[in-house]
Amino acid sequence: MGLNLSGYLRVFSSRRMAVMVLLGISSGLPLSLTGSTLQAWMAVTGVDLRTIGIFSLVGLPYTLKFFWSPLMDRYVPPWLGRRRGWIITTQAVLAGGIAVMGFIPPRDLPLMMAVTALMVAFFSASQDIVIDAYRTDLLAEAERGPGAAVFVTGYRVGMLLSGALAMILSDRIGWQQTYLIMAGFMTIGIITSLTAPEPGSPPSPPQSLGEAVSGPLRDYFEKRSAGLILLLIILYKLGDAYAGTMTTAFLIRGAGFTPTDVGTVNKGLGLISVIAGATLGGGLMVRFGLFRSLFVFGLLQAVSNLSFIVLVWTGKHYPAMIGAVAFENLTGGMGTAAFVALLMTLCSQRYSATQFALLSSLAALGRVFVTPTSGYVVESVGWAWFFCITTLSALPGLILLWTLRETITAMHRGEIRHDTV
C-alpha cells in the first residue's frame, strides 16, 4: 500500500506517460472542429439554424465506432505494427481532412462541408478506437490509473486548442488559417506515434474477421461476473451524467448567473478542475488500487451533486458557485480516471480495440435513456430535489461495485482473467 513521493514521480515521469498525454491531445483535437467550433463558423457566416442543427449528426461516428472496431483488431497495416500503424494512418488523414475543411465555405457549400466533416469525425473516432487499444496494450496494471489521468489531461488540452483557441484565432486571422493551424497541430500526434514504444510481447491478431467480431464477446463473457460488471459500467457514472445535463441550465435559470459567468467559471474553472481531478485520481490509484479508487471517487462524485443545493438556498452567490463547480468537476475527473482504468483492466490485448469501443459505448447507454427525463424531474420537484435524486441515482452503481469488490480486486492484480460467469 505504501508508496513514497519518488514512487509517484517515477510513475508519472516515465516515457509512457509522456506518450499518453501527447496522444490525448491528438485524440481530443478533432472533436470541436466538427462540433462546437464548426457550429460557431456556420453561425457567424449566416448559415440557417436548421442546417446547423442537422450538422449535429456529424458526430454519429463517435457513438457507432464499435461497428468497425473489429477491422482494426483484425488487420495490421504494413508499417509500425497493429496499433501504431493504424494510429498514424488515421492521424495523417485527419491532418489532411481538417486542412480541407478550411477551404470549404460552409454557407456556400454546406453539403461538401458536411461530407468532409463526417469524414473527419469518422477518422477521429477511428483514432480513438486504436489509441484506446494501444493504451490498454502498452500500460502495465500499476500504470493504468496514472495513464488514464494524463490521457484525460491531454484530451482536454486538445479540446481547448480546437475550441477556445480556435475561436480566438478565427477573429484575428480568419477561419481558413485557423483550420490550417489546427491541421498542423496534428503533427504532435504523428511525431508521437513515430517515436512511441511498441507494447511488449503483443499477441497475434484475430485470424479471421469472424473471430474479430465474435472473439471479443466470447473472451469477455468468460470473465467471472461478466454480466454484473456490464451493469456496473452502465451505472457507475450515471449520477454524474444525470446532474451534468442540467448544470448549465440551473446556473443560468435556477441560480440567476449570466452566460458570461457560466462560461468563465463553469467552463474555465471546470476544465482546470477536471484536469486536476484526473491527475489527483491517477496518483491516488497507485496507492489505493482499482476497487478502493472506484468506490471512494464514485462516492465523492455522488456527494458533489449535493453541493449545488447550496446554490439553491443562497441564490446568486459567486463563492458558492465556484466551490460547487470546482468540487463537481474535480471529483468527476477523479472518477473518470478510475473508470477508464477499469475498462482497460477488462480488455484483453488480442481484442482490445473492439472490447474498449464496446464497453465505452455501453457506458453511455444509461445516460442516453435516463438523462432526457431531467427537465421533467426539475419541473415536477424543483432544483433541490432534482440534485438529491441525481445523488441517489449514483447509489445502485456503488452498491453493485461493493458486491463485486473481490472480483475487481483480483482482476486488477491479474489473479483471474477468465472464469465461469
C-alpha positions in Angstrom: 0.0 0.0 0.0 2.7 2.4 0.9 4.3 4.4 -1.9 6.7 7.3 -1.3 6.8 10.5 -3.3 9.6 9.3 -5.5 7.4 6.3 -6.5 4.6 8.6 -7.6 7.0 10.8 -9.6 8.6 7.8 -11.2 5.3 6.6 -12.5 4.2 10.0 -13.8 7.6 10.9 -15.3 8.0 7.8 -17.5 8.2 7.9 -21.2 4.9 6.1 -21.5 3.1 8.9 -19.6 4.5 11.5 -22.0 3.2 9.4 -24.9 -0.2 9.2 -23.2 -0.6 12.9 -22.8 0.5 13.7 -26.4 -1.8 11.1 -27.8 -4.5 12.5 -25.6 -4.0 15.9 -27.3 -4.2 14.2 -30.7 -7.4 12.4 -29.7 -9.2 15.5 -28.3 -8.2 17.9 -31.1 -10.6 16.9 -33.9 -13.7 16.8 -31.7 -14.5 20.5 -31.6 -13.5 21.1 -35.2 -16.5 19.1 -36.3 -18.7 20.2 -33.4 -18.8 23.5 -31.5 -16.1 25.3 -33.5 -17.7 24.4 -36.8 -21.1 25.5 -35.4 -19.5 28.8 -34.5 -18.1 29.2 -38.0 -21.5 28.4 -39.5 -23.3 30.8 -37.1 -21.1 33.8 -37.8 -21.3 33.3 -41.6 -25.1 33.3 -41.6 -25.9 29.6 -42.1 -29.6 29.0 -41.0 -30.3 27.3 -37.7 -32.0 24.3 -39.2 -28.8 23.4 -41.2 -26.7 24.0 -38.1 -28.9 21.6 -36.2 -28.7 18.9 -38.8 -24.9 19.2 -38.7 -25.0 17.7 -35.2 -25.4 14.3 -37.0 -21.8 14.6 -38.0 -20.9 13.3 -34.5 -22.6 9.9 -35.1 -19.3 8.0 -35.7 -18.3 8.6 -32.1 -21.4 6.7 -31.0 -21.2 4.0 -33.6 -17.5 3.3 -33.7 -17.8 -0.2 -32.3 -19.2 -1.3 -35.6 -15.9 -1.1 -37.4 -13.5 -1.6 -34.5 -13.1 -5.3 -35.3 -11.4 -4.3 -38.5 -8.8 -2.5 -36.5 -8.2 -5.6 -34.4 -8.1 -8.0 -37.3 -5.9 -6.2 -39.9 -2.4 -5.0 -39.4 -1.0 -2.1 -41.5 2.4 -2.8 -43.2 4.1 -0.2 -41.0 4.6 0.4 -37.3 2.6 -2.6 -36.1 -1.0 -3.3 -35.4 -1.7 -0.3 -33.1 0.8 2.4 -34.1 0.2 1.7 -37.8 -3.5 2.4 -37.5 -2.9 5.4 -35.2 -0.5 7.2 -37.7 -2.8 6.4 -40.6 -5.8 8.0 -39.0 -3.7 11.0 -37.9 -2.4 11.6 -41.4 -5.9 11.5 -42.9 -7.2 13.8 -40.1 -4.5 16.4 -40.8 -5.5 16.4 -44.5 -9.2 16.4 -43.8 -9.0 19.3 -41.3 -7.0 21.3 -43.7 -9.5 20.7 -46.5 -12.3 21.9 -44.2 -10.6 25.3 -44.0 -11.1 25.8 -47.8 -14.8 25.0 -47.8 -17.2 27.9 -47.1 -20.0 26.3 -45.1 -22.6 28.8 -46.2 -21.9 28.3 -49.9 -21.1 24.6 -49.9 -22.9 23.1 -46.9 -23.1 19.6 -48.4 -19.4 19.4 -49.2 -18.6 20.7 -45.7 -21.0 18.1 -44.2 -19.3 15.2 -46.1 -15.8 16.4 -45.2 -16.7 16.9 -41.5 -18.3 13.5 -41.4 -15.1 12.0 -42.9 -13.0 13.8 -40.2 -15.4 12.6 -37.5 -15.1 9.0 -38.8 -11.3 9.0 -38.7 -11.3 10.8 -35.4 -13.5 8.1 -33.9 -11.2 5.5 -35.5 -8.2 7.2 -34.0 -9.9 7.0 -30.6 -10.6 3.2 -31.1 -6.9 2.4 -31.8 -5.4 4.8 -29.2 -7.7 3.3 -26.5 -6.4 -0.2 -27.6 -2.8 1.0 -27.7 -3.1 2.5 -24.2 -4.6 -0.8 -22.9 -1.9 -2.9 -24.5 1.0 -0.7 -23.5 0.4 0.2 -19.9 1.0 -2.3 -17.0 -1.6 -2.7 -14.3 0.1 -0.2 -12.0 0.3 2.4 -14.7 -3.3 2.4 -15.8 -4.6 4.9 -13.3 -1.9 7.5 -14.0 -2.1 6.7 -17.7 -5.8 7.3 -17.8 -5.2 10.6 -15.8 -2.6 12.0 -18.1 -4.5 10.9 -21.2 -7.7 12.8 -20.0 -5.5 15.8 -19.3 -4.1 15.7 -22.9 -7.6 15.1 -24.3 -8.9 18.2 -22.6 -5.9 20.3 -23.8 -6.7 19.1 -27.3 -10.3 20.2 -26.9 -9.1 23.6 -25.6 -6.8 24.1 -28.6 -9.6 23.3 -31.1 -12.3 25.0 -29.1 -11.4 28.2 -27.2 -8.1 28.9 -29.1 -9.6 28.2 -32.5 -12.4 30.7 -31.9 -10.0 33.3 -30.7 -7.8 32.8 -33.7 -10.7 33.0 -36.1 -11.4 36.6 -35.0 -7.9 37.6 -35.9 -6.7 35.5 -38.9 -10.0 34.0 -40.3 -11.4 30.5 -40.3 -9.3 29.1 -43.2 -6.0 29.9 -41.5 -7.4 28.7 -38.2 -8.2 25.3 -39.6 -4.9 25.1 -41.3 -3.2 25.7 -37.9 -5.4 23.1 -36.3 -4.3 20.6 -39.0 -0.7 21.5 -38.2 -1.3 20.6 -34.6 -2.0 17.0 -35.7 1.7 16.7 -36.3 2.0 16.4 -32.5 0.3 13.1 -32.7 2.1 11.9 -35.8 5.6 12.6 -34.3 4.5 10.8 -31.1 3.2 7.8 -33.0 6.5 7.5 -34.9 8.6 7.6 -31.7 6.3 5.8 -29.3 7.3 2.4 -27.9 5.7 -0.9 -29.0 3.7 -2.9 -26.5 5.8 -5.7 -25.1 5.0 -9.2 -26.4 2.0 -8.2 -28.4 -0.4 -11.0 -29.1 -1.2 -12.2 -32.6 -4.3 -10.5 -34.2 -7.5 -12.5 -34.8 -7.1 -15.0 -37.6 -10.3 -14.0 -39.4 -12.8 -11.2 -39.4 -15.4 -13.6 -37.9 -13.1 -14.1 -35.0 -12.5 -10.4 -34.7 -16.3 -9.9 -34.3 -17.2 -12.9 -32.1 -13.9 -13.3 -30.3 -14.2 -10.2 -28.1 -17.6 -11.1 -26.9 -16.7 -14.7 -26.2 -13.5 -13.6 -24.4 -15.3 -11.0 -22.3 -18.1 -13.4 -21.1 -15.5 -15.9 -20.0 -14.7 -13.5 -17.2 -16.2 -14.0 -13.8 -19.3 -11.9 -13.0 -19.2 -10.6 -16.6 -22.9 -9.7 -16.7 -22.8 -7.8 -13.4 -19.7 -5.9 -14.4 -21.5 -4.8 -17.6 -24.3 -3.4 -15.4 -21.7 -1.6 -13.3 -20.3 0.0 -16.4 -23.8 1.4 -17.2 -24.5 2.6 -13.7 -21.1 3.9 -12.4 -21.2 7.4 -14.0 -25.0 7.7 -14.2 -25.5 10.1 -11.3 -22.6 12.3 -12.5 -24.1 12.4 -16.0 -27.6 12.9 -14.8 -26.7 16.1 -12.9 -24.4 17.3 -15.7 -27.2 17.5 -18.2 -28.9 20.3 -16.3 -25.9 22.0 -14.5 -25.6 24.9 -17.1 -29.4 25.4 -17.2 -29.5 25.5 -13.4 -26.7 28.1 -13.1 -28.5 30.4 -15.5 -32.2 29.9 -14.9 -32.1 28.5 -11.3 -29.4 30.5 -9.7 -29.5 33.6 -11.9 -26.0 33.7 -13.2 -25.2 35.2 -16.6 -23.9 33.2 -19.6 -20.6 35.0 -19.2 -20.4 33.9 -15.6 -21.2 30.4 -16.6 -18.7 30.4 -19.4 -15.9 31.8 -17.3 -16.4 29.7 -14.2 -18.2 26.5 -15.4 -16.1 26.1 -18.5 -12.8 27.7 -17.5 -12.6 26.6 -13.9 -14.4 23.4 -14.7 -11.7 22.4 -17.2 -8.9 23.1 -14.7 -10.7 21.2 -12.1 -11.3 18.1 -14.3 -7.6 18.0 -15.2 -6.6 18.4 -11.6 -9.1 15.7 -10.6 -7.9 13.3 -13.2 -4.2 13.8 -12.2 -5.0 13.5 -8.5 -7.1 10.5 -9.1 -4.4 8.8 -11.2 -1.9 9.4 -8.5 -4.1 8.1 -5.7 -4.8 5.0 -7.7 -1.2 4.0 -7.4 -1.7 3.9 -3.6 -5.4 2.9 -3.3 -5.7 0.2 -6.0 -8.6 -0.1 -8.5 -11.5 -1.1 -6.3 -10.9 1.4 -3.5 -10.4 4.2 -6.0 -13.6 3.4 -7.9 -15.5 3.3 -4.6 -14.1 6.5 -3.0 -14.1 8.5 -6.2 -17.6 7.3 -7.0 -18.8 8.3 -3.6 -17.3 11.7 -3.9 -18.9 12.1 -7.4 -22.3 11.4 -5.8 -21.8 13.9 -2.9 -20.6 16.6 -5.3 -24.1 16.8 -6.8 -25.4 17.9 -3.4 -23.1 21.0 -3.5 -25.5 22.6 -6.0 -28.2 22.5 -3.4 -26.2 25.2 -1.5 -26.8 27.4 -4.6 -30.5 26.7 -4.5 -30.5 28.1 -0.9 -28.2 31.0 -1.4 -29.2 32.1 -4.9 -26.7 34.0 -7.0 -23.6 33.6 -4.8 -20.2 33.5 -6.5 -18.2 31.8 -3.9 -20.8 29.0 -3.6 -20.9 28.7 -7.4 -17.1 28.5 -7.6 -17.0 25.9 -4.9 -19.8 23.7 -6.4 -18.3 23.8 -9.9 -14.8 23.1 -8.7 -15.9 20.2 -6.4 -18.1 18.6 -9.1 -15.5 18.7 -11.8 -12.6 17.7 -9.5 -14.5 14.6 -8.4 -15.7 13.9 -11.9 -12.1 13.9 -13.2 -11.1 11.5 -10.4 -14.0 9.2 -11.2 -13.2 9.2 -14.9 -9.6 8.2 -14.3 -10.6 5.2 -12.2 -13.4 4.3 -14.7 -11.1 4.3 -17.7 -8.6 2.2 -15.7 -11.4 -0.3 -15.1 -12.3 -0.5 -18.8 -8.6 -1.2 -19.6 -8.5 -3.9 -17.0 -11.5 -5.7 -18.6 -9.9 -5.7 -22.1 -7.7 -8.5 -23.5 -4.8 -7.4 -25.7 -5.9 -9.6 -28.6 -9.3 -7.8 -28.9 -8.7 -4.5 -27.0 -9.8 -2.2 -29.9 -13.3 -3.9 -30.1 -13.7 -4.5 -26.4 -12.8 -1.0 -25.3 -15.1 0.5 -28.1 -18.0 -1.7 -27.0 -17.5 -1.1 -23.2 -17.1 2.7 -23.6 -20.3 2.8 -25.8 -22.1 0.8 -23.2 -21.1 3.3 -20.6 -23.2 5.9 -22.4 -26.3 3.7 -22.5 -27.6 4.7 -19.1 -27.1 8.4 -19.9 -28.9 8.1 -23.2 -32.1 6.6 -21.6 -32.1 8.4 -18.2 -30.9 11.9 -18.7 -33.7 13.0 -21.1 -36.0 12.9 -18.1 -34.0 15.5 -16.2 -36.1 18.5 -17.4 -39.4 16.8 -16.4 -38.0 16.0 -13.0 -36.9 19.6 -12.4 -40.3 20.9 -13.4 -42.0 18.3 -11.1 -40.0 18.5 -7.9 -37.7 21.6 -8.2 -34.0 22.0 -8.3 -33.1 20.9 -4.8 -34.9 17.6 -5.0 -33.5 17.1 -8.5 -29.9 17.2 -7.2 -30.9 14.9 -4.4 -32.3 12.4 -7.0 -29.2 12.6 -9.0 -27.2 11.7 -5.9 -29.5 8.8 -5.2 -29.1 7.6 -8.8 -25.4 7.0 -8.1 -26.1 4.6 -5.2 -27.1 1.5 -7.2 -23.7 1.6 -9.0 -21.8 2.0 -5.7 -23.8 -0.9 -4.1 -23.1 -3.1 -7.1 -19.4 -2.1 -7.0 -19.2 -3.1 -3.4 -20.6 -6.6 -4.1 -18.0 -7.0 -6.9 -15.1 -5.8 -4.8 -13.3 -9.2 -4.6 -13.7 -9.8 -8.4 -12.4 -6.4 -9.3 -9.5 -6.6 -6.9 -8.5 -10.0 -8.3 -8.7 -8.8 -11.9 -6.6 -5.7 -11.1 -3.9 -7.9 -9.5 -4.0 -10.2 -12.5 -5.1 -13.1 -10.3 -8.0 -14.0 -12.6 -8.6 -13.4 -16.3 -11.2 -15.9 -17.2 -13.7 -17.9 -15.2 -17.3 -19.1 -15.3 -19.9 -16.4 -15.1 
